[in-house]
Each structure stands twice: as structure tokens, then as C-alpha cells.
Amino acid sequence: MSVVAVVPARGGSKGVPGKNLKRIAGRSLIARAVDAALAAATIDRVLVSTDDADIAAEARTAGAEVIDRPAAIAGDTASSEAAVLHALASLDEQAEVVVFIQATSPFIDPSDLDSAVRRVLSAREDVVFAATETFAFLWRRTDDGAVGANHDAAVRPRRQDREAHFQETGAFYVMRVDGFVRGGHRFFGRVGILEVDPSRAIEIDTVGELELAGLISPLFASSPDIDVDALITDFDGVHTDDRATVDSNGNETVTVSRADGAGIESLRRAGIPVLILSRETSPVVTARARKLGVEVLQGVEDKAAALRLWAERSGVSLGRCAYLGNDLMDLPAMALVAWPAAVADAHPQALAAARVVLERSGGHGAVRELADLILAFREHADLFTPEAPNDRKGSVQPWQLQLAE
């Protein structure tokens, strides 16, 4: 073991109650932090330090180990350094580098983590932290009025003539463990700055910032970058276009896509089970599931509860599942899985909850599109493993591959 990531996540948040469990694009803040750490090639182990049972459960589902955070270092006045030091002390062996990640930064790029870790491992610096460049004129209040903090108010040089400053994003701090333990503070020895994309630099401390993050999350949307072990789908509006034809005898018919059938068949050949979860009970759904050779659960009012039971019975981790939905009834189940997905014409709340928004609408090949993405990652997983220090894990994304129809 050389590099350990620690994500401190208290249960008590005053500004945004339950903040670490709030979701952006279908993924909680704590899960997004874990996702970034797990996707970094240089990080060997991911720990979440928390005093909250719900955060602990969410962290484990996302793939992290959990360190129980004592009450003495979980209050409002407790420092994040205390939580990181406690987590390091709980390990059975000492790491060389610790990556302190804050879940309040929802758009951390794993390649940035890798760059910072490699700089510390190479002994170039003892600490490397995330920051963005700024040329802002800063002011401070005094009893005599506002005065320039980093400039002479009487002189207004052009941007190109001003010295750049760097603002911490709060996203991550990479530190040599021995120096951090000795100093007990995140800044010691030779400190380096890693400039990150300013558009990713939002830090969530207020409800407004949480809402803003939700609005800009499509800029950083991605397709599945894990092996998906199972696909769960709604039926109406996913396998169909959400319309039905009813004859004079009350018999109902729907239109489905042959492409979806081919996609599901490809998943089954790859050993990836598919489950249809439907609120309605209909012979049409039964017949389609039989035709596809997949499991179906009908008349389900609580899709989240049904999905949990099915996953437990099937031995499938929800942290390695994808769920494809289109409407409000799908939201609780989408919130359980690692990869919630939505068809192109889904309800706005379903679109907001999705990590993957497909290009195709329900009944028009959306299931096939998601199946292709899942299988593309499995087939080309070797492209996601860096071979050189400057390679970026995931530099070739599965949805950028040419997929045969």
C-alpha cells in the first residue's frame, strides 16, 4: 500500500442538512467523491471517515471502506485534519501518501488526482493541492471603508500586467503521510499547486450552490466506466414510447424496438442479467419479458424495495448496477444504483437524476444504446488502464467508440 484516499464526511451539516447524501445527477456527494478516488489509477485504497450510519452505508455501496469517526472529532468545531489523522492511525500499515478529498466538490477529475499524487510520490513536493488561477482585485472592509487587499486602488493595471494568484478549490490535498503526521496540518514542507479546470471548481456549502451544481452537471456527464453486472429497466416509456393501442374488447398493444431486443440478447450472452420492473401488471409486459428471456417483476409500487430484494436474492451489488428509467416512479430505484440512466424523452426529474442521458427515446432503441455502452466498456476496458505516467485513466471514453448497429 502506497497511496490512501480519505474522505471525511460528518453527518451533521448546518448549512445544508444531510449535505453529503444530497444527489447531483443521480449520485450523492459522498458517492461522487468515492467514484473519483476509485477511478484514479494511483490510489490504492479509499476510506470514508464518518459518524453517520446512512453515509457509511452509501460509502460502502459506492465501494469505499468506512472508518467510524468518534464523536470527539465529529462536532462542528472538529477539523478535517483530525479525521484524516484518525483514519490513518486506524490502518494496519502506514501509507506513503494520503489524498484528502472533500465531498463538497462534486466534479473532481480523477486525472487531476493522479497528477497530484505522482508529483508527491516523485518527491518534487510534499503537498499538492487543487487551485484555480485568479486575477481578481480583492478588497477588505475597514472602519474607514473598503481598501484594496492585493492591489493599490489608485492603480488598475491590465490583466496581462497583473500577477496571478491562486485560489484553493477545496477539492483535494495530496500529502506525504510522514510530514502530515508530524505537523498535523495540511500545509508543510514544499507546497505545490495543481491548477484545475475552473468550471469544475464549485464547492457546495449552500443550497444555492447545490442547485447550481445540479444545473451544470450535464457538462461533466459520463457513460458507465465500471463493469455493470446487471441492468434493470422500467417498461412503459423505456421499452415502449409510452403509448398503447386499445381495441374494442379492451385488449392493449404496444410497439417495441427490435434493436432493444438485440441489445438485451447481447447482454445475456455476456452474462449480464436484465430485470424489468413495472408498476403495471399486464400480459403485454409478461409476453415481452418471455420473448426477451429476462426476469420481470410487475405490480411493483415501491421499486426501490423490490430492487433491493432482487439484488440480495441474485447476489448482485447495487454498486455495479445500471437502472434505465423515464418517470417519477423510477427515481427511488435510480437513487440506489451506481449508474442511473434516463431515456432522452424522460421526465425532467428523471433526466436530472441520471448520470447517463441517452440520445434515443423510449421505444426507439434506448435500451440497445445503453446495452452497447455497457458492453463497449467491457470490451475495451484495457483502454482505461494507463501505461505511462502522463496517461489519463479513461482518456478514451466508451461512448466515443464507434459502435456497430
Summary of the structure (lengths in Angstrom):
residues: 405
radius of gyration: 24.1
end to end distance: 43.4
largest distance: 84.7
contacts: 1339
relative contact order: 0.12
helix: 36%
strand: 21%
